């Protein structure tokens, strides 16, 4: 006869109690994922699976931002567990994006950086996004323009400006990530920024900044005097 499955109710109750006490540091990263998985996998010790996921995706941020198909390749993970992880990630991004929308972006710069780091730093391929602002510098659209490879994603001045005209944007903030972790701008990053600035000038479309996000931090081309 096979043994009965382990009863982890006591351990889960202790995790739940620590979580509900309100201290954001009450649970370790693996305990957060362990408890989240436990909600979708009854009567099973989910700690080993949680540790495997964190190791495979290099930590909490990498796991939550990972491609769903990549997560599902881990043994023991199905659609339900992937959805549980993704709903946490989407909720965090929506919270951070909501803070960006509350005020003019230029007066709310730290909130913008917090949102961009959460959304872009963990990704293993380059992604280019454009933030469209109105004449009051309020965010009217946040769009992913292109995705590329581990070291390149195309961005075209004509494409960016055409979209800005369609949306009636008064100004833009360009953003892309460097999966290497180093946010230092390349010559190509500087050149394409200047092309977009020149293309937007006669149309009354400004470019406030080009921000490069990496796991090691961020770089503002405007702050560096490169635009």
C-alpha positions, 0 to 999 in steps of 0.5 A: 500500500502506498503511503498517504500524501504528507499533510502540510496544513500546519506548515502552510498555516504558519506561512499564512499567519506570518504573511497576514501579520503584514511585514513584507519581509516576513517570508523569504522568496522561496516561501512566497513562491511555496505558498503561492504554489500551495494554493494550486497544488493541494496536499503536496510539499511545494518548497522543493518546486519553489526552490527549483523555480527560483534557481532556474530563473535566477530569483524572484524577479526573473521567475515572475517575468519569465515566459510562460512556456519556459516556466511550464517546462519545469517538471510539476508545473502546469497552466494553473501554476503558471497563471498563479505566478503571472497574476502576481506579476501583472498585478505588481506592474499594474500597481506601479503603472498606476502610480506613473499615471497619477502625475505628470511623468517628469514630476514623477520620475522615480515612480517611472523608473520603479515601473520600468525596472520591474517590467524590463530588467528581468527580460532575457531579450531586448525590448523597445517601448515608447511612452507617449505623453500629452502636452501636460506630460501625462502618460497617454499610452505605454507601448511595446514597439519591438522585441529582438534578441539577447543583444539587439531590438530594432527601433525605427524613427519613422515607425515611432513618429508615425505612431506618435502622430496617430496618437496625438502625442506631444512628447515621447520617452524611449525605453529599452533594456539590456539583458546583459545587465549593463545599461551603458548606451551603445553608439547605435542607441545614441544615433537612433535617439538623435534620428527620432529627435530630428524626425519629431522636431518639425512636427512638434513632437519632443523626446524627453529622454531615452532610458536604458534599463539593466539589472545593474541599474539604468542610464538616462541619455539626457542626464549623460548629455547624449541627446 
